[in-house]
Amino acid sequence: MGLILLGIYPYRPNSVIGWAILYIVSLPIVLLIEYVGMKVFEKSDERGLGWAGRIAYGVVAISAVMFALYTAFTTAKPYLVTWDG
C-alpha cells in the first residue's frame, strides 16, 4: 500500500471508505505486477523466444500493465485529494 501511495503522490484517499478500498485493492495490484514480472522474465528456453523477442514481449506486457494502472488512477482521481488540501 505504501508503494501505491508513493506512486500516486501528492494524492491520497479522501475518506475512510477510500482508505479501505486502497488497502483491499493494493494487494491484488502488487500480486498482478509480480505475476507479470515472473512471466516476462522467466528463462528464455522455456518461452522459446530469443533475447529480442523476450525484450519485445516485456515491453508490451509492462506497457499494458502501466496503461491499466494509468486508467485505474484517472478513474479514481475524482475520489482523491492532495495531502495539503
N, C-alpha and C positions, 0 to 999 in steps of 0.2 A: 504494500500500500504506500509506503514511503517513497519508493521509486516512481510510482504513478503520480504522487503529489509533486515530486520534483519535476516530472515531465510536463505537468500542466501548470507549473508555477507561472504567473502570480495568482492563479485561480484556485479556489477551494469550494467545496460544497457549502451551500448557504442554509442548511437545515439539518436536524438530527436524522431525518429520513435520507437526505443526500449523503451524509457520512456513512450511514448503514449500507446504502447501496454501493458506495465506493468500496467499503470494506468487503462486502459479499462478492462484488464483481472483480476485485483485484486479483484474487487467487486464480480464477479461470483464465484471466488475461495473461498472467505470468506463465501459467502452465501451457497455454496455447503457444506463446512465443518460444518457450523451452522446447516444445514438441516440434515446431517448425525448424528450430535450430538443429535439433538432433537429426531430423530427416534430411536437411540440406547438407550438413557437414559430416555425414557418415562416410565410411571408407568407400572410395570410388569404385573398387571392383565389385561391390555389392549392387551398385546402381547401374553399372555398365556404361558409365559416361566417362569421357576423358576430362582433363582438367578444365578445358574451355567450356565444356558442357555443364560441369558442376558449377563453375562461376556464373554462367548464364542462368542456370536453374536457381542458384542462390539469390541473384539479383532480382529475378522475377518473384520468387517466394517472399523475400524480405520487402519488396515493393508492395506486394499485395497486403502483407500484414500492416505496413505503415499506412497504406490507403485506408484499411479498415479502422485502424486506430484514429486516423485523422477524421474520418467520417463519424466515428463514435464521439470524439471530442467536440466537433462542431454541432452535433445533435445535442450534447449535454451542456454546451456553453451557456444557454439561457438560464440554466439552473445553478450556475456557478457564480461566485463573487470573488473580487480580489481580496487579498489579505488586509489591505489598508482601508477597504470600504465595505 
